[in-house]
């Protein structure tokens, strides 16, 4: 008799669970699209000149797109633009469109602390920006250890070290790329408290596993770009669904119509890149 009662209890529990699963699954099929207000499309200029240590830095890419409504599945590309970068000595580097919205230069010459000017003509508008190529000190070493996370469980933590120059004020932007990350994670650092000393930067994630490769891209950046990225990261807070406090403007100026500014920032960074295999 007891055996039958147990069977009946299990059957009822299974039936109840099945009903709940059907209800939940059915509710998941209902897609709710909010009626979000969309502004006029704006040009977005992704112009990072990045000189990775150990390379010539001759190949650089600038991408030009446009903003789109939230529910769009594609990003509109801007084709037919004229793109060039000129250094302080008058040398011009032309970026040619290789695919829609992607402009490539194959003979760029990066020189540290040299000023470069970006010129773009797109959709009847002219854009300019000026920035210097900022140096970076190399990553000296990477250490790995187990540390407790907020939930009390141990996670893998990576720490990389580099020596900050004592004779200058420095700002750094580091991003991490890994198979378990949908998007790169970014971290800003300045040397206000560490000038001239060794700086250590830590990174951990509950999904890091032995055998994973974590790519660390460590850049030297200007103070202005540091401030810009700080606003971006604070505004979004690492949450893709959060809304920034306002239109965060970079250093790209529309010389045709100042009120019709482009999103993005023209930056030139020396970078040290390390691909670390988690043990």
N, C-alpha and C positions, 0 to 999 in steps of 0.2 A: 504493500500500500504506500509505504513511504517512497518507494522508487517511482511510483506513478505520480505522486504529488510533486516530486522534484522535477519530473519530466514536464508536467503541466506548467509549473512555475517558469521553467526555462522557455517553454513554448510561448507563454504570455509575454515574457520579457523580450523574446526575439521579435514577436509580432509588434509590440510597442516600439521597439527600436527601429523596425522596418518602416512603420508609419511615420515616425519622427524623421527618418532619413529621407523619405519621399517628400515630406512637407518642406524640409530644409532645401533639398535639391530643387524642388519646384520653385521655391522662392528665389533661389540663386539664378534661375533663368530670367527673372524679371530685371531688365536693365533700366536703371534710372539715369536719364540724361538731364542734367540741370541746364536751365536756360541761362547760359553765361553771356555777359555782354562782351563783344569783341570790338577792339579798337581798329583803326586803320592799320593795315600791314606796314611794318617798318623793316628796313634793311638791317641785317645782322652780319657783322664782319668779324670773323674768327681769324685774327692775324697774329699768330705766335711765331716769331722767328726763334727757334731753339737750336742752340749749338751744343750738341752732346760731346762731352770730352772723348777724345780718341777718334773723332770723325772730322772731316773737312768742313762740314756744315754747309756744303755747296747746294744741297737740295732742300728747298723750303716750300711750304704750301700755305696758301691763304684761301679760306673758304668764305663764300658770300651766299647768304640765304635770306629768307624773309620770315617774319613772324606769321603764325597761322592760328586759326581758332583752336581752342583746347582739344576738341575731339577729332581734329584732323590726324590721319594716320601717317601722313607724309609731310616733310618739310620742303616748302617751295625753294628751289634753287634759282639763283640769279645768274643768268648767262649773258654773254656779250659785254662784260665789263672790261675796262682797261685798268690794269693793275701794275704799278711799278713802285720800287723803293729806291731812294737815292741817299747815298751817304754824304757826310759833311765835306768830302773832297770833290763831290760832283759826279761820282760814278753811279750809273743807273743800272738797276737790276730789274728786268722785265719778267713779269709772271704771266705765263700763257695758259689759257683754259685747256685742260686736258680731258675734262668731263664736266657735265653741267654743274656750275657753281664752284668748281675746284680749279685753282690757278697755281701753277707750279713754276718755280725758278730753279734752274739746274746749275747756275754759275754764281751763286751768291757767295760773297766774301765776308765772313764775320770778323770784326775787329773789336776787341773789348774796349769799353768806355768811349766808343765812337757813336756819334749821333746819326740816326737814320730818320728819314721822312717818308711816310707812306702817302701815295697818291692813288685814289680810286675814282673812276668815273663809271657810274652805274645808273641805268634808268633815268638819264638826264640830270643826275645829281653828281656833284663833285665832293669828295671827302678827303681830308688830310689828317695826319697825326704825326707827332714827333716823339721819339724815345731813344734812350741810350742802351747799348748792349751791356748788361750787367754780368759780372763774373760770379763764380761760385767756387768755394773750396771743396775738394773731393771728399767723399765718404771714406773714412779710414778703416772702419771695421763694423761688423754687424754681430750682435750677440742675441742668443735665444734662450728663454727660460720660461718656466711655468709660473703663472701668477693667478690668485683667486679673482674671479670676476664678481660682479655685483650680486649674483645669485649664490655665491659661495663655491661654485665649481671652478676647477683650475682650467685656465686657457693658455694658449701659447702667446707669448709676447716677444716681439722683435724690437731691438734697440739698435739704432745706428748712430755713429759718432763722427764728428768732423770738427776741425779746428777753425775757430772764428778769427779773422784777421783783426789785429789790435789797432791798426791805423785808419780804420774807416767804420762807418755805420752800415750795418748789413741787414738785409731782409731776405727771407727764404720762403719758397713755396714748394711743398712736397706733395706728390700724389702717389697713391698706391693702386696697383692694378693686380687682380688675381682672379682665378676661375670662379671663385665663390662670390665675387662682387659684380653686381649688375652694372654699376657705374663706378668710376674711380672715386676714391676718397681723398680729400684734400686737407692739408694742414699748413697753417702759416706760423712762421717763427721770426722773431727779431732778436737782436743781440743786446738789447737795453740792459739786461742783467748779466750777460755773459760775454761782453766785449773782450776779445783777446783770449778767451778760454775755450776749452773743449765743450762742445754742445752735444747733448744726447737727446734723441727724439724717439719716443716709444710708439709702437703700434700693436694693437691686438684686435682680434675678432673671434667671436665664439665659433665661427665656421672654419678657422684655420686648422688644417690637418697636415700631418707629416706627408711629404711628397708634393705638397702644393708649391707652386712657384709664385712668389710675390715680387712684382716689378716695382722698384722704388725709383722715382724720377725726382731728383733734388735740384731745384733751380735757385739761382740768384736773381732777385727781382728788385725793381726800383721802389722807393718809398711810395710813390703815387699809385703804382700797381698794387702794392701791399694794402693800401687804404681801400682801393677799389674792391679787391678780393675779400677784404674783411667785411665790407658792407654786403657783398653777395652771400658769403657764408653765414653771416649773422641773420640776413633777411630770410634765407631759406631754412636755416637751422638744420641742414642735413635731411630735411623732410621734403620729398618731391611734391607733396600736396599742399605745402604751406605757400603763402603769398608774400612776396617781398613788400616792404613798406612803401615802395614807390618805384618809379622808373629810375634805375641806377645807371647814370651816364658814365661812359668811359672817356678816353682822351681823343676819340675820333670826332672831328668837327665837319659839319656840312657847310662848305664854303659857298654853296649855291643858295641854301635856305637854312639859316642857323636853327630855326625852330623845328625843322624836320631832321633831327639828329639820328644817327645810326646807333644800334646797340653793339657792344663789343669794346675791346681794348687792344690797341697795337702795343705789343710788348716784345722785347728782345732779351733772351735769357741764355746764359751759359748753364749747362745742366750736367750733373753726374748721374748716370743710370746704372743700377745694380739689379740683376735678377737673382733673387735669393731662393734657394730650394730649402723648404722647411724640413728640419730633421725630425 
